[in-house]
Amino acid sequence: MLRNGLEPWHLLLVVVVAILVFGSKKLPDTARALGKSMRILKSEARAMKDDETVGARTTNPATPSATAGRTAQS
């Protein structure tokens, strides 16, 4: 039934429907806004991933300065 997911005529049909719905004048603006939104989403996802890795590094309790202070007090 579904041997090939997307064939070239599927993409052509999507383009034709997009032109009919949005019109040829608004299509470039819509594509530009979609691209900008994708860049923002990508940068925010990267920032969240970076924050997660930095948070994991700072919560490590076995830092050398913390263990040195404990042994000196004992």
NORHUQUI-V230152 format. One record per helix or strand of 2 or more residues. SS is the DSSP state (~ for helix, > for strand). FROM is the first residue (numbers start at 1). TO is the last residue. If there is no record, write none. Layout:
BEGIN
((SS/FROM/TO) (SS/FROM/TO))
END
This chain:
BEGIN
((~/8/22) (~/24/58) (~/64/73))
END
